Amino acid sequence: MIDFLHHLPHLEAYGNPQYFVYLIIAVLPIFIGLFFKKRFPVYEALVSLAFIVLMLTGKHLNQLVSLLAYVVWQIVLVYSYKFYRKARDNKWVFYFWVFLAILPLAVVKINPLMEANTHASLFGFLGISYLTFRSVGMIMEMRDGTLTDFTLCQFLRFLLFMPTFSSGPIDRFKRFNDDYEKIPERDDLLDMLEQAVRYMMLGFLYKFILAYIL
């Protein structure tokens, strides 16, 4: 398994035109399904997982190991607070859980400042800041009472949403999940496609044409 991961190609997010070709091919069945009012949750999860793995592979697998450890950490924190919040609501427990959720990010940020430390941080991987905002946001929503129930699949789908790793956005679980559960009308979907193509063309202009000229 380790040898297999070592031989996988590394995809730099938005780093070259080839990345966009892979992305379009992978997303096309999802768009067609939505156009006909169908979702393919298993396929969506596999595509998202594949891109995450390919973005974090390389000569070393430190980022993949870090991501796995981080996800386990956040699952324990979010579900333990969910269980606690059903019966009690102590502000100091809430503060402590938020601190624990932010702790991996703090370790990553502080680690480079330690001159004697020559090893990579345990939790260092692409997108840790965005993922941390999401898990902390869920704990805050549980404290406020706006979020009371969710499944592990919903939590992982929200936390490991593939674009989050490279570009965010900072989002709330309820809004994200409502958008996922609601399949847009065809006219709205085509409008989204038009907007996506426009953004993609702007990205090509900035990333490859203007950057090359300047």
C-alpha positions as protocol buffer text, in pm:
chain_id: "A"
residue {
  index: 1
  type: MET
  ca { x: 0 y: 0 z: 0 }
}
residue {
  index: 2
  type: ILE
  ca { x: 283 y: 240 z: 89 }
}
residue {
  index: 3
  type: ASP
  ca { x: 462 y: 161 z: -239 }
}
residue {
  index: 4
  type: PHE
  ca { x: 139 y: 220 z: -430 }
}
residue {
  index: 5
  type: LEU
  ca { x: 96 y: 565 z: -272 }
}
residue {
  index: 6
  type: HIS
  ca { x: 458 y: 653 z: -346 }
}
residue {
  index: 7
  type: HIS
  ca { x: 402 y: 581 z: -716 }
}
residue {
  index: 8
  type: LEU
  ca { x: 93 y: 799 z: -745 }
}
residue {
  index: 9
  type: PRO
  ca { x: 141 y: 1126 z: -937 }
}
residue {
  index: 10
  type: HIS
  ca { x: 136 y: 1449 z: -741 }
}
residue {
  index: 11
  type: LEU
  ca { x: -126 y: 1700 z: -853 }
}
residue {
  index: 12
  type: GLU
  ca { x: -60 y: 2062 z: -764 }
}
residue {
  index: 13
  type: ALA
  ca { x: -399 y: 2227 z: -719 }
}
residue {
  index: 14
  type: TYR
  ca { x: -456 y: 2471 z: -1008 }
}
residue {
  index: 15
  type: GLY
  ca { x: -87 y: 2443 z: -1087 }
}
residue {
  index: 16
  type: ASN
  ca { x: -111 y: 2348 z: -1455 }
}
residue {
  index: 17
  type: PRO
  ca { x: -374 y: 2297 z: -1729 }
}
residue {
  index: 18
  type: GLN
  ca { x: -355 y: 1920 z: -1681 }
}
residue {
  index: 19
  type: TYR
  ca { x: -511 y: 1956 z: -1336 }
}
residue {
  index: 20
  type: PHE
  ca { x: -817 y: 2127 z: -1488 }
}
residue {
  index: 21
  type: VAL
  ca { x: -854 y: 1853 z: -1749 }
}
residue {
  index: 22
  type: TYR
  ca { x: -861 y: 1586 z: -1475 }
}
residue {
  index: 23
  type: LEU
  ca { x: -1104 y: 1795 z: -1272 }
}
residue {
  index: 24
  type: ILE
  ca { x: -1346 y: 1849 z: -1560 }
}
residue {
  index: 25
  type: ILE
  ca { x: -1345 y: 1479 z: -1653 }
}
residue {
  index: 26
  type: ALA
  ca { x: -1409 y: 1380 z: -1290 }
}
residue {
  index: 27
  type: VAL
  ca { x: -1684 y: 1637 z: -1228 }
}
residue {
  index: 28
  type: LEU
  ca { x: -1870 y: 1588 z: -1558 }
}
residue {
  index: 29
  type: PRO
  ca { x: -2069 y: 1278 z: -1442 }
}
residue {
  index: 30
  type: ILE
  ca { x: -2169 y: 1467 z: -1126 }
}
residue {
  index: 31
  type: PHE
  ca { x: -2298 y: 1759 z: -1332 }
}
residue {
  index: 32
  type: ILE
  ca { x: -2490 y: 1528 z: -1567 }
}
residue {
  index: 33
  type: GLY
  ca { x: -2645 y: 1353 z: -1267 }
}
residue {
  index: 34
  type: LEU
  ca { x: -2755 y: 1684 z: -1115 }
}
residue {
  index: 35
  type: PHE
  ca { x: -2900 y: 1790 z: -1451 }
}
residue {
  index: 36
  type: PHE
  ca { x: -3126 y: 1484 z: -1434 }
}
residue {
  index: 37
  type: LYS
  ca { x: -3202 y: 1536 z: -1062 }
}
residue {
  index: 38
  type: LYS
  ca { x: -2974 y: 1255 z: -946 }
}
residue {
  index: 39
  type: ARG
  ca { x: -2687 y: 1246 z: -700 }
}
residue {
  index: 40
  type: PHE
  ca { x: -2407 y: 990 z: -692 }
}
residue {
  index: 41
  type: PRO
  ca { x: -2283 y: 1020 z: -332 }
}
residue {
  index: 42
  type: VAL
  ca { x: -2042 y: 723 z: -351 }
}
residue {
  index: 43
  type: TYR
  ca { x: -1887 y: 849 z: -675 }
}
residue {
  index: 44
  type: GLU
  ca { x: -1865 y: 1204 z: -535 }
}
residue {
  index: 45
  type: ALA
  ca { x: -1688 y: 1075 z: -224 }
}
residue {
  index: 46
  type: LEU
  ca { x: -1442 y: 868 z: -430 }
}
residue {
  index: 47
  type: VAL
  ca { x: -1360 y: 1162 z: -661 }
}
residue {
  index: 48
  type: SER
  ca { x: -1307 y: 1394 z: -367 }
}
residue {
  index: 49
  type: LEU
  ca { x: -1089 y: 1137 z: -188 }
}
residue {
  index: 50
  type: ALA
  ca { x: -885 y: 1069 z: -504 }
}
residue {
  index: 51
  type: PHE
  ca { x: -807 y: 1438 z: -560 }
}
residue {
  index: 52
  type: ILE
  ca { x: -719 y: 1490 z: -193 }
}
residue {
  index: 53
  type: VAL
  ca { x: -479 y: 1195 z: -199 }
}
residue {
  index: 54
  type: LEU
  ca { x: -318 y: 1309 z: -526 }
}
residue {
  index: 55
  type: MET
  ca { x: -275 y: 1664 z: -395 }
}
residue {
  index: 56
  type: LEU
  ca { x: -102 y: 1536 z: -81 }
}
residue {
  index: 57
  type: THR
  ca { x: 120 y: 1267 z: -233 }
}
residue {
  index: 58
  type: GLY
  ca { x: 481 y: 1318 z: -323 }
}
residue {
  index: 59
  type: LYS
  ca { x: 822 y: 1181 z: -228 }
}
residue {
  index: 60
  type: HIS
  ca { x: 702 y: 1160 z: 131 }
}
residue {
  index: 61
  type: LEU
  ca { x: 362 y: 1071 z: 270 }
}
residue {
  index: 62
  type: ASN
  ca { x: 382 y: 1303 z: 570 }
}
residue {
  index: 63
  type: GLN
  ca { x: 83 y: 1511 z: 461 }
}
residue {
  index: 64
  type: LEU
  ca { x: -143 y: 1207 z: 414 }
}
residue {
  index: 65
  type: VAL
  ca { x: -47 y: 1069 z: 756 }
}
residue {
  index: 66
  type: SER
  ca { x: -100 y: 1413 z: 908 }
}
residue {
  index: 67
  type: LEU
  ca { x: -443 y: 1443 z: 747 }
}
residue {
  index: 68
  type: LEU
  ca { x: -549 y: 1101 z: 877 }
}
residue {
  index: 69
  type: ALA
  ca { x: -436 y: 1187 z: 1231 }
}
residue {
  index: 70
  type: TYR
  ca { x: -607 y: 1525 z: 1209 }
}
residue {
  index: 71
  type: VAL
  ca { x: -939 y: 1380 z: 1091 }
}
residue {
  index: 72
  type: VAL
  ca { x: -942 y: 1122 z: 1372 }
}
residue {
  index: 73
  type: TRP
  ca { x: -865 y: 1401 z: 1622 }
}
residue {
  index: 74
  type: GLN
  ca { x: -1151 y: 1618 z: 1497 }
}
residue {
  index: 75
  type: ILE
  ca { x: -1398 y: 1328 z: 1489 }
}
residue {
  index: 76
  type: VAL
  ca { x: -1325 y: 1253 z: 1854 }
}
residue {
  index: 77
  type: LEU
  ca { x: -1360 y: 1620 z: 1952 }
}
residue {
  index: 78
  type: VAL
  ca { x: -1678 y: 1696 z: 1756 }
}
residue {
  index: 79
  type: TYR
  ca { x: -1859 y: 1379 z: 1859 }
}
residue {
  index: 80
  type: SER
  ca { x: -1752 y: 1397 z: 2223 }
}
residue {
  index: 81
  type: TYR
  ca { x: -1881 y: 1756 z: 2241 }
}
residue {
  index: 82
  type: LYS
  ca { x: -2201 y: 1652 z: 2063 }
}
residue {
  index: 83
  type: PHE
  ca { x: -2256 y: 1385 z: 2330 }
}
residue {
  index: 84
  type: TYR
  ca { x: -2172 y: 1631 z: 2611 }
}
residue {
  index: 85
  type: ARG
  ca { x: -2395 y: 1909 z: 2473 }
}
residue {
  index: 86
  type: LYS
  ca { x: -2705 y: 1689 z: 2484 }
}
residue {
  index: 87
  type: ALA
  ca { x: -2697 y: 1699 z: 2865 }
}
residue {
  index: 88
  type: ARG
  ca { x: -2489 y: 2001 z: 2970 }
}
residue {
  index: 89
  type: ASP
  ca { x: -2361 y: 2339 z: 2862 }
}
residue {
  index: 90
  type: ASN
  ca { x: -2062 y: 2470 z: 3052 }
}
residue {
  index: 91
  type: LYS
  ca { x: -1879 y: 2759 z: 2889 }
}
residue {
  index: 92
  type: TRP
  ca { x: -1538 y: 2644 z: 3014 }
}
residue {
  index: 93
  type: VAL
  ca { x: -1586 y: 2302 z: 2858 }
}
residue {
  index: 94
  type: PHE
  ca { x: -1681 y: 2478 z: 2535 }
}
residue {
  index: 95
  type: TYR
  ca { x: -1369 y: 2698 z: 2549 }
}
residue {
  index: 96
  type: PHE
  ca { x: -1151 y: 2395 z: 2618 }
}
residue {
  index: 97
  type: TRP
  ca { x: -1297 y: 2198 z: 2326 }
}
residue {
  index: 98
  type: VAL
  ca { x: -1245 y: 2493 z: 2091 }
}
residue {
  index: 99
  type: PHE
  ca { x: -886 y: 2516 z: 2216 }
}
residue {
  index: 100
  type: LEU
  ca { x: -834 y: 2145 z: 2146 }
}
residue {
  index: 101
  type: ALA
  ca { x: -982 y: 2183 z: 1797 }
}
residue {
  index: 102
  type: ILE
  ca { x: -746 y: 2474 z: 1720 }
}
residue {
  index: 103
  type: LEU
  ca { x: -443 y: 2306 z: 1881 }
}
residue {
  index: 104
  type: PRO
  ca { x: -322 y: 2117 z: 1567 }
}
residue {
  index: 105
  type: LEU
  ca { x: -326 y: 2441 z: 1367 }
}
residue {
  index: 106
  type: ALA
  ca { x: -141 y: 2623 z: 1646 }
}
residue {
  index: 107
  type: VAL
  ca { x: 123 y: 2348 z: 1649 }
}
residue {
  index: 108
  type: VAL
  ca { x: 170 y: 2383 z: 1273 }
}
residue {
  index: 109
  type: LYS
  ca { x: 209 y: 2761 z: 1298 }
}
residue {
  index: 110
  type: ILE
  ca { x: 442 y: 2756 z: 1599 }
}
residue {
  index: 111
  type: ASN
  ca { x: 658 y: 2466 z: 1480 }
}
residue {
  index: 112
  type: PRO
  ca { x: 862 y: 2667 z: 1221 }
}
residue {
  index: 113
  type: LEU
  ca { x: 948 y: 2924 z: 1488 }
}
residue {
  index: 114
  type: MET
  ca { x: 1131 y: 2663 z: 1693 }
}
residue {
  index: 115
  type: GLU
  ca { x: 1483 y: 2685 z: 1550 }
}
residue {
  index: 116
  type: ALA
  ca { x: 1597 y: 2358 z: 1702 }
}
residue {
  index: 117
  type: ASN
  ca { x: 1307 y: 2170 z: 1545 }
}
residue {
  index: 118
  type: THR
  ca { x: 1409 y: 2026 z: 1208 }
}
residue {
  index: 119
  type: HIS
  ca { x: 1115 y: 1787 z: 1170 }
}
residue {
  index: 120
  type: ALA
  ca { x: 787 y: 1857 z: 995 }
}
residue {
  index: 121
  type: SER
  ca { x: 489 y: 1920 z: 1218 }
}
residue {
  index: 122
  type: LEU
  ca { x: 267 y: 1620 z: 1292 }
}
residue {
  index: 123
  type: PHE
  ca { x: -42 y: 1798 z: 1161 }
}
residue {
  index: 124
  type: GLY
  ca { x: 114 y: 1986 z: 869 }
}
residue {
  index: 125
  type: PHE
  ca { x: -81 y: 1946 z: 546 }
}
residue {
  index: 126
  type: LEU
  ca { x: -241 y: 2157 z: 274 }
}
residue {
  index: 127
  type: GLY
  ca { x: -563 y: 2325 z: 389 }
}
residue {
  index: 128
  type: ILE
  ca { x: -542 y: 2268 z: 764 }
}
residue {
  index: 129
  type: SER
  ca { x: -654 y: 2626 z: 837 }
}
residue {
  index: 130
  type: TYR
  ca { x: -976 y: 2591 z: 636 }
}
residue {
  index: 131
  type: LEU
  ca { x: -1055 y: 2252 z: 790 }
}
residue {
  index: 132
  type: THR
  ca { x: -998 y: 2389 z: 1139 }
}
residue {
  index: 133
  type: PHE
  ca { x: -1243 y: 2675 z: 1080 }
}
residue {
  index: 134
  type: ARG
  ca { x: -1503 y: 2418 z: 979 }
}
residue {
  index: 135
  type: SER
  ca { x: -1464 y: 2190 z: 1280 }
}
residue {
  index: 136
  type: VAL
  ca { x: -1454 y: 2483 z: 1523 }
}
residue {
  index: 137
  type: GLY
  ca { x: -1763 y: 2625 z: 1352 }
}
residue {
  index: 138
  type: MET
  ca { x: -1952 y: 2301 z: 1417 }
}
residue {
  index: 139
  type: ILE
  ca { x: -1860 y: 2306 z: 1786 }
}
residue {
  index: 140
  type: MET
  ca { x: -1980 y: 2667 z: 1809 }
}
residue {
  index: 141
  type: GLU
  ca { x: -2307 y: 2582 z: 1634 }
}
residue {
  index: 142
  type: MET
  ca { x: -2363 y: 2293 z: 1875 }
}
residue {
  index: 143
  type: ARG
  ca { x: -2304 y: 2528 z: 2167 }
}
residue {
  index: 144
  type: ASP
  ca { x: -2556 y: 2777 z: 2024 }
}
residue {
  index: 145
  type: GLY
  ca { x: -2811 y: 2501 z: 1973 }
}
residue {
  index: 146
  type: THR
  ca { x: -2845 y: 2561 z: 1599 }
}
residue {
  index: 147
  type: LEU
  ca { x: -2682 y: 2224 z: 1523 }
}
residue {
  index: 148
  type: THR
  ca { x: -2811 y: 1925 z: 1716 }
}
residue {
  index: 149
  type: ASP
  ca { x: -2780 y: 1621 z: 1493 }
}
residue {
  index: 150
  type: PHE
  ca { x: -2563 y: 1501 z: 1204 }
}
residue {
  index: 151
  type: THR
  ca { x: -2417 y: 1175 z: 1082 }
}
residue {
  index: 152
  type: LEU
  ca { x: -2051 y: 1080 z: 1048 }
}
residue {
  index: 153
  type: CYS
  ca { x: -2087 y: 1079 z: 668 }
}
residue {
  index: 154
  type: GLN
  ca { x: -2229 y: 1432 z: 673 }
}
residue {
  index: 155
  type: PHE
  ca { x: -1948 y: 1551 z: 899 }
}
residue {
  index: 156
  type: LEU
  ca { x: -1674 y: 1397 z: 683 }
}
residue {
  index: 157
  type: ARG
  ca { x: -1837 y: 1527 z: 363 }
}
residue {
  index: 158
  type: PHE
  ca { x: -1836 y: 1877 z: 512 }
}
residue {
  index: 159
  type: LEU
  ca { x: -1486 y: 1858 z: 660 }
}
residue {
  index: 160
  type: LEU
  ca { x: -1321 y: 1690 z: 358 }
}
residue {
  index: 161
  type: PHE
  ca { x: -1492 y: 1890 z: 84 }
}
residue {
  index: 162
  type: MET
  ca { x: -1215 y: 1881 z: -178 }
}
residue {
  index: 163
  type: PRO
  ca { x: -1197 y: 2252 z: -280 }
}
residue {
  index: 164
  type: THR
  ca { x: -1155 y: 2341 z: 88 }
}
residue {
  index: 165
  type: PHE
  ca { x: -799 y: 2208 z: 86 }
}
residue {
  index: 166
  type: SER
  ca { x: -674 y: 2461 z: -167 }
}
residue {
  index: 167
  type: SER
  ca { x: -912 y: 2756 z: -160 }
}
residue {
  index: 168
  type: GLY
  ca { x: -1170 y: 2726 z: 115 }
}
residue {
  index: 169
  type: PRO
  ca { x: -1426 y: 2864 z: 156 }
}
residue {
  index: 170
  type: ILE
  ca { x: -1492 y: 2912 z: 527 }
}
residue {
  index: 171
  type: ASP
  ca { x: -1844 y: 2773 z: 554 }
}
residue {
  index: 172
  type: ARG
  ca { x: -2105 y: 2662 z: 805 }
}
residue {
  index: 173
  type: PHE
  ca { x: -2226 y: 2304 z: 826 }
}
residue {
  index: 174
  type: LYS
  ca { x: -2599 y: 2380 z: 803 }
}
residue {
  index: 175
  type: ARG
  ca { x: -2569 y: 2597 z: 491 }
}
residue {
  index: 176
  type: PHE
  ca { x: -2333 y: 2348 z: 326 }
}
residue {
  index: 177
  type: ASN
  ca { x: -2556 y: 2049 z: 405 }
}
residue {
  index: 178
  type: ASP
  ca { x: -2874 y: 2227 z: 294 }
}
residue {
  index: 179
  type: ASP
  ca { x: -2708 y: 2311 z: -39 }
}
residue {
  index: 180
  type: TYR
  ca { x: -2597 y: 1951 z: -79 }
}
residue {
  index: 181
  type: GLU
  ca { x: -2939 y: 1806 z: -3 }
}
residue {
  index: 182
  type: LYS
  ca { x: -3117 y: 2046 z: -239 }
}
residue {
  index: 183
  type: ILE
  ca { x: -3057 y: 1970 z: -608 }
}
residue {
  index: 184
  type: PRO
  ca { x: -3081 y: 2297 z: -804 }
}
residue {
  index: 185
  type: GLU
  ca { x: -3324 y: 2347 z: -1090 }
}
residue {
  index: 186
  type: ARG
  ca { x: -3182 y: 2304 z: -1441 }
}
residue {
  index: 187
  type: ASP
  ca { x: -3187 y: 2677 z: -1517 }
}
residue {
  index: 188
  type: ASP
  ca { x: -3002 y: 2752 z: -1193 }
}
residue {
  index: 189
  type: LEU
  ca { x: -2757 y: 2470 z: -1265 }
}
residue {
  index: 190
  type: LEU
  ca { x: -2681 y: 2608 z: -1610 }
}
residue {
  index: 191
  type: ASP
  ca { x: -2630 y: 2953 z: -1459 }
}
residue {
  index: 192
  type: MET
  ca { x: -2383 y: 2799 z: -1213 }
}
residue {
  index: 193
  type: LEU
  ca { x: -2204 y: 2629 z: -1501 }
}
residue {
  index: 194
  type: GLU
  ca { x: -2178 y: 2958 z: -1689 }
}
residue {
  index: 195
  type: GLN
  ca { x: -2037 y: 3129 z: -1381 }
}
residue {
  index: 196
  type: ALA
  ca { x: -1792 y: 2842 z: -1323 }
}
residue {
  index: 197
  type: VAL
  ca { x: -1665 y: 2863 z: -1682 }
}
residue {
  index: 198
  type: ARG
  ca { x: -1618 y: 3239 z: -1645 }
}
residue {
  index: 199
  type: TYR
  ca { x: -1421 y: 3195 z: -1323 }
}
residue {
  index: 200
  type: MET
  ca { x: -1213 y: 2921 z: -1483 }
}
residue {
  index: 201
  type: MET
  ca { x: -1126 y: 3143 z: -1779 }
}
residue {
  index: 202
  type: LEU
  ca { x: -1030 y: 3426 z: -1543 }
}
residue {
  index: 203
  type: GLY
  ca { x: -815 y: 3182 z: -1350 }
}
residue {
  index: 204
  type: PHE
  ca { x: -637 y: 3077 z: -1670 }
}
residue {
  index: 205
  type: LEU
  ca { x: -584 y: 3443 z: -1756 }
}
residue {
  index: 206
  type: TYR
  ca { x: -432 y: 3529 z: -1419 }
}
residue {
  index: 207
  type: LYS
  ca { x: -243 y: 3205 z: -1352 }
}
residue {
  index: 208
  type: PHE
  ca { x: -94 y: 3122 z: -1691 }
}
residue {
  index: 209
  type: ILE
  ca { x: -111 y: 3425 z: -1923 }
}
residue {
  index: 210
  type: LEU
  ca { x: -58 y: 3730 z: -1702 }
}
residue {
  index: 211
  type: ALA
  ca { x: 180 y: 3540 z: -1473 }
}
residue {
  index: 212
  type: TYR
  ca { x: 386 y: 3431 z: -1775 }
}
residue {
  index: 213
  type: ILE
  ca { x: 399 y: 3786 z: -1917 }
}
residue {
  index: 214
  type: LEU
  ca { x: 486 y: 3949 z: -1585 }
}
